[in-house]
């Protein structure tokens, strides 16, 4: 049985960004399967976010914007991640809306 998770629609001022806590990453690669445009596993076996020009962002706490067409895939990645290490937050106030610290 497949469970569909629906992401809310974004308003004009609700830009989102995503980051991965590599200390919690289990390297399962589920995120890269859901959204390969946003996530990638590196040679160290951990997942990282990618920039809009497809560059791996390996700095601790590096964020990348969540493209609106990929919002559902990024949200599903955060919900399905076994390491609970994917954080999606609003850019405007840095409040986490999906992930382990979401309210």
N, C-alpha and C positions, 0 to 999 in steps of 0.2 A: 504494500500500500504506500503510495507516494503522498506526502503532505506538501501542499503548496503554501509558501509564505508570501504574503503580499506586502510590498514596500509601499509606504504612503507616497502620494505625489508630492513633489517638491514645489514650493513656491519660489518666486524669483529671488528672494533673499535667503534661501535655505541651502546654499551650496554646502556640499558634504566633502569630507576628506577621510581617508582611511590610512591606518598604520598598523604594523604588526609588532608585537612584543616577542622578539626572537628568544628571550629567556623562557617563554612558555611554548614556543612552537615545537610540535612533535614531528614535523616533516612529512605529514601524511599526504600533502599536495592537493587536498580537496579544494582549497582556494584556487589553485592554478587550473584545476579542472573546470570550476564554475566560471572563472573570469581570467583567462590567460592574458588578456590585455592589461590587467591590473596587477596580477600576482605572478611570481615565478620562483621556482626552487633554485637555489644556488648550489655550487659545488659542495658547500658545507652541509647540504641536506636540509637547510632551513628555508622558509618562505620569506620573500621580501616584496615590497610594492615596487612598481615601475613608474617612471615618469611618463608624461604624455608622448615623449619621443622614444619610448621603449627602453630607457636606460634603467638598470637595476639600482635602486636606492638603498645602499647598505649602511648608511649612518644610523645610529641608534635613534629611534623615534621619528625617522623620516616619514613624511606624509605625502600622499598624492591625491589630487582631486578625484572624486567619483564621477565619471561621466554619466549623465542622466540615462542614456540608453543601457548602461550596465548596472544601474542601481539595484535592480532585483537580484542579479547574479552576485554582486558584492554583499548584499544583505544575506542571501542564502549562504554564502561562504562564511560569514560571521556566525550565523546560527548553527551551521553544521560542523564548524571547526572543533575537533576533539581536544585541542589544546586551549580553547577559549582565549586565543591570542590576537584576534582580529578586532580592531576598534574602529568604528565609524562614528564620526562626530561632525556637528555643524561647524563650519568655519567661523561664523560670526561670533559665537560665544564659547566655542570649544566644548560644548556639552555632548557627551556620548549618547547617540541615539540607537546604536546597535553594538552588541559586544558585551563582554563580561561586566563592564561598569555602567551599562545603560540603565537609566532610571525607569 
